């Protein structure tokens, strides 16, 4: 069975076909401007596909799970953080909520006991690269494989379990992301909505940004590092209150996917 073409591959083929038509049926300046317009359009679409995992441009990103029950996944990126994460764990324990943490391998290596505590308290620890470099999306396949493999090893060493999901930094994707993650047996994860909680917005605004896209199977993205601790706790408590009032339950991502 042949693998299905990605939207990126379809776009390239469609652009090539359109350029062949332009070459055959136009001449002079018109040919040049049609070529430029097609290249600009294709480049814009690819750029948006890189930035928005929901577009599924280069492969299948898990951005929402098709379920019937009122369940969602609460996910946190960029930890573990020595100050924020323990406080967040205490809040989640008090609310009897289990979450999914996309952790940076280097931080897990620096704080293995904290990562172990997260897993022991029932939370899911997943892969978010080793160093969270802003240049991750232009890494070679070899460099990317090293980033993901090192993180797999650190998380397994700290928690006894190897991750099964991978979220790229900033949600940016490209064909190498899907190829390398697939080789390592990792499923690429995006999000249904992100709180953009690193902005200096009021907690109510952060929560409302997520709740606008509330639906069964939604995957919400927040951070347990790089945000003020007190604001993080207020945002999460407010979000949990709103979800409970709407009749929703929070599951780990692996539990949510098992609901399908």
C-alpha positions as CSV (number, residue, x, y, z in Angstrom):
1,X,0.0,0.0,0.0
2,X,1.5,3.3,-1.0
3,X,1.7,6.1,1.6
4,X,-0.8,8.9,1.3
5,X,0.6,12.2,-0.1
6,X,0.9,15.0,2.5
7,X,-0.7,18.3,1.8
8,X,2.7,19.7,1.3
9,X,3.4,17.2,-1.5
10,X,0.1,17.8,-3.1
11,X,0.8,21.6,-3.0
12,X,4.2,21.1,-4.7
13,X,2.6,18.9,-7.4
14,X,-0.2,21.4,-8.0
15,X,2.2,24.3,-8.1
16,X,4.4,22.4,-10.6
17,X,1.3,21.6,-12.8
18,X,0.2,25.2,-12.7
19,X,3.6,26.5,-13.7
20,X,3.7,24.0,-16.7
21,X,0.4,25.5,-17.8
22,X,1.7,29.0,-17.4
23,X,4.8,28.0,-19.4
24,X,2.7,26.6,-22.2
25,X,0.0,29.3,-22.5
26,X,1.7,32.6,-21.6
27,X,4.7,34.5,-22.9
28,X,7.0,37.4,-22.0
29,X,6.1,39.5,-18.9
30,X,2.8,37.7,-18.3
31,X,4.7,34.4,-17.9
32,X,7.1,36.0,-15.4
33,X,4.3,37.5,-13.3
34,X,2.3,34.3,-13.3
35,X,5.4,32.4,-12.1
36,X,6.0,34.9,-9.4
37,X,2.4,34.9,-8.3
38,X,2.3,31.1,-8.1
39,X,5.6,30.9,-6.1
40,X,4.4,33.6,-3.7
41,X,1.1,31.9,-3.1
42,X,2.7,28.5,-2.6
43,X,5.4,30.0,-0.3
44,X,2.7,31.7,1.8
45,X,0.6,28.6,2.2
46,X,3.7,26.6,3.2
47,X,4.7,29.3,5.7
48,X,1.3,29.1,7.3
49,X,1.5,25.3,7.4
50,X,4.8,25.5,9.2
51,X,3.2,27.8,11.9
52,X,-0.2,26.2,12.3
53,X,-0.1,22.5,13.1
54,X,-3.9,22.4,12.6
55,X,-3.3,22.7,8.8
56,X,-1.7,19.2,8.8
57,X,0.7,20.4,6.1
58,X,3.6,18.0,6.4
59,X,1.9,15.1,8.3
60,X,-0.7,14.3,10.9
61,X,-0.4,16.5,14.0
62,X,-2.7,15.5,16.8
63,X,-4.6,18.7,17.5
64,X,-8.0,17.3,18.7
65,X,-9.2,13.9,19.5
66,X,-12.6,12.8,18.1
67,X,-14.5,11.7,21.2
68,X,-18.1,11.9,22.3
69,X,-17.6,12.5,26.1
70,X,-16.9,15.9,27.5
71,X,-13.2,15.3,28.1
72,X,-10.1,17.4,27.3
73,X,-6.4,17.2,27.7
74,X,-4.6,19.9,29.7
75,X,-0.9,20.1,28.5
76,X,2.0,22.2,29.8
77,X,5.2,22.9,27.9
78,X,8.8,23.8,28.7
79,X,9.2,22.3,32.2
80,X,10.1,21.0,34.6
81,X,10.6,24.3,36.4
82,X,12.0,24.3,40.0
83,X,9.5,26.9,41.3
84,X,6.4,26.7,39.1
85,X,6.1,22.9,38.6
86,X,5.8,21.9,42.2
87,X,3.2,24.6,42.9
88,X,1.3,23.4,39.8
89,X,1.5,19.8,40.9
90,X,0.0,20.7,44.3
91,X,-2.9,22.5,42.6
92,X,-3.6,19.6,40.3
93,X,-3.4,17.2,43.2
94,X,-5.9,19.2,45.2
95,X,-8.2,19.3,42.1
96,X,-7.7,15.6,41.4
97,X,-6.6,16.4,37.8
98,X,-3.9,14.6,35.8
99,X,-2.1,16.5,33.0
100,X,0.4,16.0,30.3
101,X,3.8,17.7,30.5
102,X,5.9,18.2,27.4
103,X,9.3,18.5,29.0
104,X,12.7,19.8,27.8
105,X,15.2,17.0,28.1
106,X,18.0,19.2,29.5
107,X,15.7,20.3,32.4
108,X,14.7,16.7,33.1
109,X,18.4,15.9,33.3
110,X,18.9,18.7,35.8
111,X,15.9,17.8,37.9
112,X,15.3,14.1,37.6
113,X,13.6,13.9,41.1
114,X,11.0,16.5,40.0
115,X,10.3,14.6,36.8
116,X,10.0,11.4,38.8
117,X,7.5,13.1,41.2
118,X,5.4,14.3,38.2
119,X,5.2,10.7,36.9
120,X,4.6,9.3,40.4
121,X,1.7,11.7,40.9
122,X,0.0,10.3,37.8
123,X,1.0,12.8,35.2
124,X,2.2,12.1,31.7
125,X,5.8,13.2,30.7
126,X,6.4,13.7,27.0
127,X,9.1,14.9,24.6
128,X,9.7,18.6,23.8
129,X,13.3,18.3,22.5
130,X,16.5,18.4,24.6
131,X,17.4,22.1,24.5
132,X,14.2,23.8,23.1
133,X,16.3,25.7,20.6
134,X,14.6,28.5,18.6
135,X,16.4,27.0,15.5
136,X,14.8,23.5,16.0
137,X,12.7,23.8,12.8
138,X,15.8,24.2,10.7
139,X,17.8,21.4,12.3
140,X,19.1,18.6,10.1
141,X,17.5,15.2,10.5
142,X,20.6,14.0,12.3
143,X,20.6,16.9,14.8
144,X,16.8,16.6,15.3
145,X,17.2,12.8,15.9
146,X,19.8,13.5,18.5
147,X,17.6,16.1,20.3
148,X,14.7,13.7,20.5
149,X,16.7,10.6,21.3
150,X,18.5,12.3,24.2
151,X,15.2,13.5,25.6
152,X,13.7,10.1,25.3
153,X,16.6,8.6,27.3
154,X,16.5,11.3,30.0
155,X,12.7,11.0,30.6
156,X,12.9,7.2,30.6
157,X,15.8,7.3,33.1
158,X,13.9,9.7,35.4
159,X,10.4,8.2,35.2
160,X,10.9,4.6,33.9
161,X,8.7,5.3,30.9
162,X,9.7,6.5,27.4
163,X,7.5,9.2,25.8
164,X,5.1,8.3,23.0
165,X,4.3,11.9,22.0
166,X,6.4,14.8,20.7
167,X,5.5,18.5,20.6
168,X,7.8,20.6,18.5
169,X,9.0,23.9,20.1
170,X,6.5,26.8,19.3
171,X,4.5,24.2,17.4
172,X,6.5,24.7,14.2
173,X,6.7,21.7,11.8
174,X,8.4,20.6,8.6
175,X,8.9,17.3,6.8
176,X,11.9,16.3,8.9
177,X,9.9,16.7,12.1
178,X,7.5,14.0,10.9
179,X,10.1,11.7,9.4
180,X,12.4,11.7,12.5
181,X,9.6,11.5,15.0
182,X,8.1,8.6,13.1
183,X,11.4,6.8,13.0
184,X,11.5,7.1,16.8
185,X,7.9,5.9,17.2
186,X,6.7,9.3,18.4
187,X,3.4,10.9,17.5
188,X,3.5,14.6,16.7
189,X,1.2,16.7,18.9
190,X,-0.1,20.2,18.2
191,X,-3.0,21.8,20.0
192,X,-6.6,22.8,19.7
193,X,-6.0,26.1,21.5
194,X,-3.1,27.8,23.3
195,X,-3.5,30.2,26.1
196,X,-0.6,32.5,24.9
197,X,0.0,32.7,28.7
198,X,3.5,34.3,28.3
199,X,1.8,37.5,27.3
200,X,1.1,39.9,30.2
201,X,-2.7,39.3,29.9
202,X,-5.1,38.9,32.8
203,X,-5.8,35.3,33.8
204,X,-9.4,35.7,32.7
205,X,-8.3,36.6,29.2
206,X,-5.9,33.6,29.0
207,X,-8.6,31.2,30.1
208,X,-11.1,32.7,27.8
209,X,-8.7,32.3,24.9
210,X,-8.7,28.5,25.5
211,X,-12.4,28.2,26.3
212,X,-13.4,29.8,23.0
213,X,-12.3,26.5,21.4
214,X,-13.7,24.2,24.0
215,X,-15.0,21.0,22.5
216,X,-14.9,17.3,23.4
217,X,-11.4,16.0,22.7
218,X,-9.7,19.5,22.8
219,X,-6.0,19.7,23.6
220,X,-5.2,22.9,25.6
221,X,-1.6,24.3,25.7
222,X,-0.2,26.3,28.6
223,X,3.3,26.6,30.1
224,X,4.7,25.6,33.5
225,X,7.9,27.5,32.8
226,X,8.6,31.1,31.7
227,X,5.5,32.5,33.3
228,X,4.9,34.1,36.7
229,X,4.0,31.3,39.2
230,X,1.1,33.1,40.8
231,X,-0.5,34.0,37.5
232,X,0.0,30.4,36.3
233,X,-1.9,29.1,39.3
234,X,-4.7,31.6,38.9
235,X,-5.1,30.7,35.2
236,X,-5.2,27.0,35.8
237,X,-7.6,27.3,38.8
238,X,-9.9,29.5,36.8
239,X,-9.7,27.2,33.8
240,X,-10.5,24.2,35.9
241,X,-13.5,26.0,37.5
242,X,-14.9,26.8,34.0
243,X,-14.4,23.3,32.7
244,X,-16.0,21.8,35.7
245,X,-19.0,24.2,35.4
246,X,-19.3,23.1,31.7
247,X,-19.3,19.4,32.7
248,X,-15.9,18.7,31.3
249,X,-13.2,16.3,32.8
250,X,-9.5,16.6,32.2
251,X,-7.6,13.5,31.1
252,X,-3.9,12.8,30.2
253,X,-3.2,12.8,26.5
254,X,-2.7,9.1,26.4
255,X,-6.1,8.6,28.2
256,X,-7.8,11.0,25.8
257,X,-6.5,9.2,22.7
258,X,-7.6,5.9,24.2
259,X,-11.2,7.3,24.3
260,X,-11.4,7.2,20.5
